[in-house]
Amino acid sequence: RRHSHATMWMLPALWLLTGPSMALVQKPPHILLVLVDDFGWGNVGFHRPDDHGEEVRTPTLDALAKDGIILDRHYVAPMCTPTRSAMQSGRIPLHVQPMLAGPCVAEGGLYRNMTGMAEKLKLGGYSTHTVGKWDAGMATPTHIPKGRGYDTSFGYFGHGNWLWTEATWEGSYDRMGPLPGIDIIDLWDTDKPAYGQNGTGVFEEWIFREKLDAILDNHNESEPLFLFYAPRMAHYPLQAPPEYQERFMDIEEPHRRVYAAMISVLDDQLKHLTDAFKQKGLWNDTLMVLSSDNGGFTHSVQSCNETVASMDPTVTNGTSCFNSEAGANNYPLRGGKYSNFEGGTRVNAFVSGGLIPENMRGTTMEEMISVADWYTTFCGLAGVDHTDERAAAAGLPPVDGLDMWPLLSGAVPSSPRTEFLVSSNTLIQGQWKVMVGKQHGAGWAGPHYPNISTVDHAVADTTITCDPACLFDVLSDPTEHNDVAKDHPDVVQSLVARLDVLKASIVKKNMKDDPACRDAAFARYGGWYGPWMELD
């Protein structure tokens, strides 16, 4: 069932509305927030119901989405750090972190004086925990999860790490042959490096599973729980346990095969996690939100290594792919990660859990929602004011997020969000998307991508120039095949003028690495990442 603009759902008696953007519940629900990494639109079954064959096997994801609401127009930034900073801060990505930033960028992630999502939920009495990827700042103790309100955290600070050693990932190593040596270890345990917990021969996601289990085992059921799980799946480098790779040996192209195995790991992780919520008696009072941080990567394929994923020559863990960024598929959407097209910014997302009203379950919603909106939505459910007074006092941008619970609960038929600024040259407003200037990643993938025929024709390698502008109706044409700018000159004029106004609000940051970060990693932490400023 699709939730159309004209549909009006009756509000269940459980919910009390106190205003157009604040919904209160009888008691604060448990919140399970899952932010998947580089998850391709075409790599999940609920977006491929008829044509994926045996390549896409996501029974848990499909069941959770079917039992909840598929969010068909959920928008994020086209890359990791901006989306993750937006999620934690409630700002659209361009108002907090406009571009990628590694952990050694002093100004990377949330601004020092922005209040984090978990800090707000602590005010509502929540127990707050995070496991997995952070990628939202590391410069000072204030920038790491503990400083942002999380009672406990376990995970890594950067874009990605190696899954059997937790060594930091330094990039895609384009066209390089041998695996790189171990440099800095990227694994942190609340307030210190996770000494002794890396390089144990255990796949990183299974370590995360142990941490998630411990959080639930130790949780006081009288308190509301906020659990933020940011799995390592399926960022580069591509690695998965051999038994998962063996499930997909019918896929000849190795990037695609290992990527599919990683998504299968994700699916099993979510089965284990949601089963644990149910066994603990929490699921019926839980709101689960799942989103990708951007579309799947679609670069040209390079070589993969049938080698030691752990970088230990005595241990083999199947195929590792670390050249280029390939393996995902956003079919049938256009573009992918790093691209302003729908395949880069319109991502797999759904809500599930017992908090979803019965009459909303099994629906697909085409209303616009952004990554920034969960901050305000969670604040509303917790009975906490989302206003960020600390940021205001520091002259920083206010919270952009809008409360989506009235929409998700069926109290209102339309989203309060009407526009989303993707970049300085791309704006989505209602059904329309305007793009100006050069646009990268303009290709389309087929149902089985990448493959041998796409080696020299990668989606990411395609560029177009919108001169003076391209216009797409992303409601009726979500694959962006038809540029209708010539048919709607008035719409183009209006949106370009609006874009000119909005892009003036994009924040500017110094994105240079601070050499003191690396120095501290060795001198202070013995070769591990951690905060390097304001420590004494």
Secondary structure, 3 states (H helix, E strand, C coil): CEECCCCCCCCCCCCEEEECCEEECCCCCEEEEEEECCCCHHHCHHHCCCCCCCCCCCHHHHHHHHCCEEECCEECCCCHHHHHHHHHHCCCHHHCCCCCCCCCECCCCCCCCCCCHHHHHHHCCCEEEEEEECCCCCCCCCCCHHHHCCCEEEEECCCCECCCCCEECCCCCCCCCCCCCCCCECCEECCEECCCCCCCCCCHHHHHHHHHHHHHHHCCCCCCEEEEEECCCCCCCECCCHHHHHHHCCCCCHHHHHHHHHHHHHHHHHHHHHHHHHHCCCHHHEEEEEEECCCCCCCCCCCCEECCCCCCCCCCCCEEECCCCCCCCCCCCECCCCCCCHHHHECCEEEECCCCCHHHCCEEECCCEECCHHHHHHHHHHCCCCCCHHHHHCCCCCCCCCCCHHHHCCCCCCCCCCEEEEECCEEEECCEEEEEEEEECCCECCCCCCCHHHCCCCHHHCEEEEEEEEEEECCCCCCCCCCCHHHCHHHHHHHHHHHHHHHHHCCCCCCCECHHHHHHHHHCCCCECCCCCCCC
